[in-house]
Amino acid sequence: MGTMGGDGQPQTHMQVISNIIDFGMDVQESIEAPRWISESFKTDRRFVDILIMERRFPQKVVAKLESMGHRVSYVEEWSQIMGHAQAIMIKKEEGAMYGGADPRGDSAAFGW
């Protein structure tokens, strides 16, 4: 698996892998799921943490995060700032290869 995205790279990797392992998604579903990135930046006097989320997250999830004190900022539904993930999964016991390509970028999954 790989993705572009600077500081968001390890966050995207974790989300895609978690979607497969914890939520039972296939490779393509895991790549297409809504994403978030946690950012921290310095203002004149302090650091500010912000959670950047695609608008496809359910509003009740966002409301819960905000009620816990998270600062949330939104980006469009398929934002390219969330990286462009690509992945393959080889299941030898099935004799199968699975691929996934991110609709956030210009990509496709091929196998042979």
GIKA-V159567 format. One record per run of one state. SS is the DSSP state (2 for helix, 1 for strand, 0 for the rest). FROM is the first residue (numbers start at 1). LEN is the number of residues. Records with the same first field share a line. If there is no record, write none. Layout:
SS: FROM-LEN ; FROM-LEN
This chain:
0: 1-1 ; 3-3 ; 22-5 ; 33-3 ; 43-4 ; 55-4 ; 68-4 ; 76-4 ; 83-3 ; 92-4 ; 102-11
1: 2-1 ; 36-7 ; 47-8 ; 72-4 ; 86-6 ; 96-6
2: 6-16 ; 27-6 ; 59-9 ; 80-3
